[in-house]
Amino acid sequence: MAAQMTRWAADAYDAAKTAGIRPEISELCEHMGIDERATKALNDEMKKRPDTFKEDLEALWIGLEGARNTSGMLMLKVKDMQNGTFRGMSALDKEVQDFAKKYRLDAQASVKLAEILDKRDEPKEDMIKIGKHLERSNKPSALMMMLLRNLREGKPVKDPEYAAAIGSKVHDKETKTLDRNPWNKEKRSRSRRRERERSRDRDRDRDRDRDRDRDRDRDRDRDRDRHK
């Protein structure tokens, strides 16, 4: 009986603690391990943003993922909302959206890119240079997160100095170009033909060696029989 009353009291405390918190916010904060103070601050601020509630919440899910101190990070986001500098998903302008779609960036990389480009002096030029890197990568979102470190520190985007990875946009383009070239097709055909001939030669040599070993074993057996 005492244990049941204790459980009822705990449930009542949790219900009172989260009273008035929107379920979407409660779900986010419970998943991220956000403390009570930050949860209430977010809930109070989001009441003032009904028009962008969905987009803001989506951006928070992405922006808080992987943070070391999620409660502290959330409080910074709340301050951004209060100062009018918070960028939700709806704040991704058309150019960044098109850029993200072109280079197959995931939502997290897209949001963080938009946040940082907003503080850069020449965002359009940055996107052109970033695109040269992304088109050579078969993991563009992961590469984008690496490039964001330098962008965040105000460093310039350098031209790529590495070959295109297999599966990247550049590699796919080069492969299609090679496939359309009849000379390359003929070269590949000759190469395959030579490889088949070499394979047949290796099989023939292997069979010949096997027959030679078999004959040698028979001769050895006959010699043993004669000397018995």
N, C-alpha and C positions, 0 to 999 in steps of 0.2 A: 504493500500500500504506500509506504514512504517513498519507494523508488518511483512509483507511478506519479505521485504528487510532484516529485522533483522534476520528472520529465515534463509534466504539464507546466510547471513554473518556467522551465527552460524554453518551452515552445512559446509561452506567453511573452517572455522577455524578447525572444527573437522577433515575434510579431510586432511588439511595441517598438522595437528598434528600427524596423524597416517600414513602419507605418508611414504611408504617404509617398513611399518610393515607387516610382513606376516599375512595373515588372521587367521591362526591357533593360532598364538601368541596373536593377537588382541582379539580373542574370549576368550582365557584363561584369559587375563588381565582384560577384561571388566567384566567377570563373577566373578573374585576374587576381583574386586575393586582395582586393582593395579594402582599406579600413573604413570604419563607420564615418569618420569626419569627411574623408574625400568623397565617399558615396553621397552623403547629404549635400555637399557643395556642388557636386555634379548635377544632382537632381534639381537643386534650386536654380542653377544656371540654365539647365535645359528647358525649364518651364518658360523661359523667356525666348526660346528659339523653336516655336512650334513649326514654323515653315521649313526648317532645315533639320528637324529632329532625326529623321531616318538617315540622312546623309552624314550628319555629325556623328551619330552613333556608330555607323559603319566605319568612319575614319578612326574613331577611338578604338574599335576592336583591332584595327590594323596597327595603329600607332603605339598601342600599349603592349602588343605581343612581343615577348622577349625582353622587356624592360627589366632591369635589376630591381628597381624600387618602383613598383607599379603605382602605389599610392602617391608617391612624390611626383612621378611623371604625370599622373592624372591632375594633380593640383596645378602643375604648370600649364596643362591644356585648358583647365578652367580659367586660369588667369588670361590665357590667350583669348578665350571667349569674351571675357570681361573687357579686354583691351581692343577687341574687334580684329584680332590678327589670326584667329583660329581658322585653319583651312580644312573644311570637311570635304567629303567626296564631291559635293556639288561645286566646290571651288576649283576643281580641275578644269582649266580652260580647254577650249576645243583643240588647240595645238598640242597640248600635252596628252590629251586623250588619243588623238590620232597617232602621235608619236609612240605611245605605249602600245597601241594596237598593232602598229607597223612592226615593232621590234619584239612583240610577244612578251611584254612586261606584265608581271602579276600586279595585283591591286596594291600590295604593300610598297613595291618599288615605285609604282606610279605616283602614289600619294606623297611619298618622301621626296621624289624628284620634283614634284610640283611645289612642295614647301620650300625646297632649297633654291629652285630657279627663281622664285619670287624675290629672293634676296640677292641675286646675281645681277651684275651690271649689263651683261649681254646674254640673256637667256636663249635667244634664238640661235646665236652663234655657238653657244655651249651645246645645244641639242644637235646641231650639225656634227660637231666633233664627237660627241658621245655616240651618235649613230654609227660613226666609222668603227668604233670599238664593238658595239652591240652586233653589227652585221657580221662580225668575224667570230662571234661566240655562239656555242651551242647551248649555253646556259645564261641567256641575257639578263634575267632578273638577278641572279647571283652576282654577275659582273657589275650590274648597275649599283648594287648595294656597296660594292667595293669602291666604285668611282665616286659615290656620294661622299666618302670620307674626305677626299681631296676638295670636292666642291664646297663642302661645309667649312673647310679651312680657308676657303678663298683662293685655292691654287688653280692655275689654268689647266685646261684639258689638253693633254699632249696627243699628237697623232699616234696611232697604234704602230708598234714595231714588231709585230708577231704575225705569223701566217694564220690564215683562216682555219678554224677548227672544223673537223668533219661534222656535218649536220647543220652548220651555220648557213646564213643566207648567202654569203659570198661563196662558200664551198658548193652549195647547191647550184648556184648560178654558173660557176665554173664547170661543174659536172655536166650541166645541160648543154653548155657551149661545146664541150668536148664531144658529147653524144651527137650533136647536130653536124659535126665535121666529118665528112666521108673519109678523109684521110686518116683520122684517128680511129674510125671504125675499122678501116682496113688494117691499120697497125695492130689493133687489139685482136683482129681475126687472125693475122699472121702469128701474133704472139701465142694465142691459144693453140694454133696449129702446131707451132714448134714445141709447145709444152706437151701436147698429146704425143708427138713423135718422140720426145725425150722420155716420156712415161713408158711408151711401148719399148723403147730401147732398153730402159732399165729393167722392165719385165723380162725381155728376151735374155739379157745378160744374167739375170737372176736364175732363169730356167736353165740356161747353159751351165752356169756354175753348179746348180743342183744336180744336173745330169752328170757332170764331170765328177762330182763328189760320189755319186752313186756308183759310177763305173769304177772309181778308185777303190771303193769299199768292196765291190765284187771281186776285183783283182786281188785284193788283200786276202779275202776269204778263200779264194782258189789256191793262193800260195800256201796258206796255212794247211789246207786239206792235203796238198801234195807232200808236205813235210811231216805229216803225221805218220 
